[in-house]
């Protein structure tokens, strides 16, 4: 197992290089390139000032050099191995060693990319950390109940509801939730956008009674703002995984080892959770490797609708402004998280099924 994990980790590097190279060359070969999008916003400048700005961008980012040279330059900056100054890392006589990756500076925002990602990534991870366990816990429980009552009213009704949820697009659901549940003209149960109230920094961390009355606190305020975004991220995958869990459970229930367990006198609870459930996990683990990266990508729509300052919204801004350094860094991070999810899924196979071995 250890050797397999090491091989997979080593294979991540050429895969990430290929992924970022595709993104880089697509952006570089687009009409106008990076330089055109940067200068288009300064259309009212004098020709002399425009030329000076063009020379500044070219000198700072090397935008007039061949695309291969530009990509190798960016790759050298983000690589954890490369030339080092004397006295750092390896012995002074060595010119190459480990270094801190440099994601560069956002061309459009004028800030370090690492700072922008450091502000946005925890928010997106928080959304997914709330959504992912909710999706799997509820879908597995409901899938088990539907499989136990196959053909009954609960199974048919649940299947109909799940099919309806799966058919509703996230963008339409988000707009409807904002229009009805967050609008002042209707219910106004939830905030329309943002992650915190304007007075959140003055709130206590937990709900409490103060002189001014009841304060919901910073934690409850954050959950209140995240309720609608988490619902939009959850319901589609929840519907799909519930149907998948039901089908996987039904397939395992009809197996010979289940009849043998029942013949030996094992109670129904033990049959379901000790035998059937574990053997039905493989399809759920397989889908998890695609659900997690898909949720990160789906955060683009949800964060844009609800005004949540996460990675999805940052990516939209970067693509709109053709901010090369920021787009490449986000593509690198998304690719790494996706590959990591696939690796964790492969490890989970071996943990769930003793027959799976990577030796």
C-alpha positions in Angstrom: 0.0 0.0 0.0 2.8 2.4 0.9 4.6 2.0 -2.4 1.3 2.5 -4.3 0.6 5.7 -2.4 4.1 7.0 -3.1 3.8 6.2 -6.8 0.5 8.0 -7.0 1.9 11.1 -5.2 4.8 11.2 -7.7 2.5 10.9 -10.6 0.6 14.0 -9.4 3.4 16.3 -10.5 3.4 15.5 -14.3 -0.4 15.5 -14.2 -0.5 19.0 -12.6 2.0 20.2 -15.1 -0.1 19.0 -18.0 -3.3 20.5 -16.5 -1.7 23.9 -15.9 0.0 23.9 -19.3 -3.4 23.5 -21.1 -4.9 26.4 -19.1 -1.8 28.6 -19.7 -1.6 28.1 -23.5 -5.4 28.5 -24.0 -5.2 31.9 -22.2 -2.0 32.8 -24.1 -3.4 32.0 -27.5 -6.8 33.7 -26.9 -7.5 36.8 -29.1 -5.5 39.7 -27.8 -3.7 37.5 -25.2 -3.1 38.7 -21.7 -1.7 42.1 -22.9 -4.9 42.9 -24.8 -7.2 42.3 -21.8 -5.0 44.4 -19.6 -4.8 47.4 -21.9 -8.5 47.3 -23.0 -9.5 48.7 -19.6 -7.3 51.7 -20.2 -8.8 52.7 -23.6 -8.9 56.4 -22.7 -5.2 56.7 -22.1 -2.8 58.8 -24.2 -0.7 56.8 -26.6 2.5 57.7 -24.8 1.1 56.6 -21.4 -0.4 53.4 -23.0 3.0 52.5 -24.4 4.7 53.1 -21.1 2.1 50.9 -19.4 2.6 48.2 -22.0 6.4 48.3 -21.5 5.8 48.0 -17.7 3.6 44.9 -18.1 6.1 43.3 -20.5 9.1 44.0 -18.2 7.3 42.7 -15.1 5.5 39.7 -16.5 7.5 38.9 -19.7 4.3 38.9 -21.8 6.1 39.4 -25.1 8.3 36.4 -24.7 7.4 33.1 -26.3 4.6 31.2 -24.5 6.9 28.3 -23.7 9.3 30.6 -22.0 6.5 32.3 -20.1 5.2 29.0 -18.9 8.6 27.7 -17.9 9.2 30.9 -16.0 5.8 30.5 -14.1 6.5 26.8 -13.5 9.9 27.7 -12.0 8.3 30.1 -9.6 5.7 27.7 -8.3 8.0 24.7 -8.1 9.1 23.7 -4.6 12.5 22.9 -6.1 14.7 25.4 -7.8 17.6 27.9 -7.5 18.2 29.3 -4.0 20.3 32.2 -2.7 23.4 31.3 -0.8 23.0 30.4 2.8 19.4 29.1 2.4 18.2 25.5 2.6 20.9 23.3 1.3 24.7 23.8 1.8 26.0 27.1 0.6 28.0 25.5 -2.2 24.7 24.1 -3.7 22.7 26.4 -6.0 19.6 24.2 -6.2 17.4 23.2 -3.3 13.9 23.3 -1.8 12.2 26.7 -1.7 8.9 28.3 -0.9 6.6 28.2 -4.0 5.8 31.7 -5.3 2.3 31.9 -6.8 3.1 35.4 -8.1 1.1 38.6 -8.0 -2.4 39.2 -9.3 -2.1 41.3 -12.4 -5.5 42.8 -12.0 -5.7 43.2 -8.3 -2.1 44.1 -7.6 -1.9 41.7 -4.6 -0.1 38.4 -4.0 -2.0 35.4 -5.2 -1.2 33.5 -2.0 -3.0 36.2 0.0 -6.1 36.2 -2.2 -6.3 32.4 -2.1 -5.6 32.4 1.6 -8.7 34.6 2.1 -11.0 32.7 -0.2 -10.1 29.1 0.2 -11.2 28.6 3.8 -14.6 29.9 2.9 -15.1 27.4 0.1 -13.7 24.6 2.3 -16.2 25.6 5.0 -19.1 25.4 2.6 -18.0 21.9 1.4 -17.1 20.8 5.0 -20.7 21.5 5.9 -22.2 20.0 2.8 -20.2 16.8 2.2 -21.0 15.1 5.6 -24.6 16.2 5.4 -25.0 14.7 1.9 -23.5 11.3 2.7 -25.0 10.8 6.2 -28.6 11.6 5.0 -28.3 9.8 1.7 -27.0 6.6 3.2 -29.7 6.6 5.9 -32.5 7.3 3.4 -31.1 4.8 0.9 -31.1 2.1 3.5 -34.7 2.8 4.5 -35.8 2.9 0.9 -34.1 -0.5 0.2 -35.7 -2.1 3.3 -39.1 -1.0 2.1 -38.7 -1.7 -1.6 -41.9 -1.1 -3.5 -43.7 0.4 -0.6 -45.1 3.9 -0.3 -42.0 5.3 1.4 -39.7 3.9 -1.4 -41.9 5.2 -4.2 -42.5 8.6 -2.7 -38.8 9.1 -1.8 -37.8 8.0 -5.3 -40.1 10.5 -6.9 -38.9 13.4 -4.7 -35.3 12.5 -5.3 -35.8 12.5 -9.1 -37.5 15.9 -8.8 -34.6 17.3 -6.8 -32.0 16.0 -9.2 -33.8 17.6 -12.1 -33.8 21.1 -10.7 -30.7 23.2 -11.7 -28.7 24.9 -9.0 -28.7 28.3 -10.6 -32.6 28.3 -10.8 -32.8 27.1 -7.1 -30.4 29.8 -5.9 -32.3 32.6 -7.7 -35.6 31.4 -6.3 -34.3 31.1 -2.8 -32.9 34.7 -2.9 -36.1 36.0 -4.5 -38.5 34.4 -2.0 -36.8 33.4 1.2 -34.3 36.3 1.3 -36.3 39.1 -0.3 -37.9 41.8 1.9 -41.0 41.6 -0.4 -41.7 38.1 0.7 -40.5 36.0 3.7 -37.0 37.6 4.4 -36.0 34.6 6.5 -32.3 34.7 5.4 -29.8 37.3 4.3 -29.4 37.9 0.6 -25.6 37.7 0.4 -22.3 37.8 2.2 -20.9 35.6 4.9 -21.4 37.8 8.0 -23.6 40.7 9.2 -22.0 44.1 9.1 -22.0 44.1 12.9 -20.6 40.6 13.2 -17.2 41.8 14.6 -19.1 43.3 17.6 -21.1 40.2 18.4 -20.1 37.6 21.0 -19.0 34.2 19.6 -22.0 32.3 20.9 -25.6 33.4 21.2 -26.2 35.3 24.4 -28.5 37.8 26.2 -27.0 41.3 26.5 -28.3 44.6 27.7 -29.6 45.3 24.1 -31.5 42.0 24.1 -30.8 38.6 22.5 -27.7 38.5 20.3 -27.4 35.6 17.9 -23.6 35.6 18.1 -20.9 35.3 15.4 -21.2 31.5 15.0 -25.0 31.5 14.6 -24.8 34.5 12.3 -22.3 32.7 10.1 -24.5 29.5 9.9 -27.5 31.7 9.1 -25.7 33.3 6.2 -24.5 29.8 5.0 -27.9 28.1 5.2 -29.1 28.8 1.6 -25.6 28.3 0.0 -25.2 24.9 1.7 -28.7 23.8 0.7 -27.9 24.7 -3.0 -24.7 22.7 -2.8 -26.4 19.7 -1.1 -29.7 18.9 -2.6 -28.6 17.7 -6.0 -25.8 15.4 -4.8 -28.1 14.2 -2.0 -30.8 13.1 -4.4 -28.3 11.2 -6.6 -26.5 9.5 -3.7 -29.7 8.4 -2.1 -30.8 6.6 -5.3 -27.3 5.2 -5.6 -27.2 4.0 -2.0 -30.6 2.4 -2.4 -29.5 0.5 -5.6 -26.3 -0.6 -4.0 -28.1 -1.9 -0.9 -30.6 -3.8 -2.9 -27.8 -5.5 -4.9 -26.0 -6.5 -1.7 -29.2 -7.7 0.0 -29.8 -10.3 -2.8 -26.3 -11.8 -2.4 -25.8 -15.3 -1.1 -23.9 -14.3 2.0 -26.9 -12.3 3.2 -29.1 -15.4 3.0 -26.4 -17.3 4.8 -26.2 -14.7 7.6 -30.0 -14.8 8.0 -30.0 -18.6 8.1 -27.5 -18.5 10.9 -29.8 -16.4 13.0 -28.3 -13.0 12.6 -30.8 -10.3 13.4 -32.0 -7.9 10.6 -30.1 -5.0 12.1 -26.8 -7.0 12.1 -27.5 -8.2 8.5 -28.0 -4.6 7.2 -25.2 -2.8 9.0 -22.5 -5.5 9.5 -22.8 -7.3 6.2 -24.9 -5.4 3.6 -23.8 -1.9 4.4 -20.0 -2.5 4.2 -20.3 -4.3 0.9 -22.4 -1.6 -0.6 -19.8 1.1 0.1 -17.7 0.6 -3.0 -20.0 2.5 -5.4 -20.4 5.4 -2.8 -16.6 5.7 -2.4 -16.2 5.8 -6.2 -18.7 8.6 -6.5 -17.1 10.5 -3.6 -14.0 10.9 -5.7 -16.0 12.9 -8.2 -18.5 14.6 -5.9 -15.9 16.5 -3.9 -14.1 18.1 -6.8 -17.5 18.7 -8.4 -18.7 20.5 -5.3 -15.7 22.7 -5.4 -16.5 23.6 -9.0 -20.2 24.0 -8.2 -19.3 26.5 -5.6 -18.7 29.0 -8.5 -22.4 29.2 -9.2 -23.5 29.2 -5.5 -20.9 31.8 -4.4 -21.7 34.1 -7.2 -25.5 34.0 -6.5 -25.2 34.5 -2.8 -22.2 36.9 -2.8 -20.0 34.6 -0.8 -16.3 35.6 -1.2 -14.9 32.1 -1.8 -12.8 30.4 -4.4 -15.6 30.2 -7.0 -16.3 33.9 -6.9 -12.5 34.6 -7.1 -12.2 32.3 -10.1 -15.0 34.2 -11.9 -13.3 37.5 -11.3 -9.9 36.1 -12.4 -11.3 34.7 -15.7 -13.3 37.8 -16.4 -10.2 40.0 -16.0 -7.9 37.4 -17.7 -5.7 37.5 -14.6 -3.2 34.9 -15.7 -1.4 34.4 -12.4 -4.6 34.0 -10.4 -6.3 31.6 -12.9 -3.2 29.4 -13.1 -2.9 29.2 -9.3 -6.6 28.3 -8.9 -6.3 25.7 -11.6 -3.2 24.2 -9.9 -5.1 24.1 -6.5 -8.2 22.6 -8.0 -6.2 20.0 -9.8 -4.3 19.1 -6.7 -7.5 18.7 -4.6 -9.1 16.6 -7.3 -6.1 14.2 -7.6 -6.0 14.0 -3.8 -9.7 13.0 -3.7 -9.0 10.2 -6.2 -6.1 9.0 -4.1 -8.2 9.0 -0.9 -10.9 7.1 -2.7 -8.4 4.4 -3.8 -7.2 4.1 -0.2 -10.8 3.8 1.0 -11.4 0.9 -1.3 -8.8 -1.2 0.5 -10.2 -0.2 3.9 -13.8 -1.0 2.9 -13.1 -4.2 1.0 -10.4 -6.6 2.2 -10.3 -8.2 -1.3 -8.8 -4.9 -2.7 -5.0 -4.9 -2.5 -2.5 -2.6 -4.2 0.6 -4.8 -3.4 
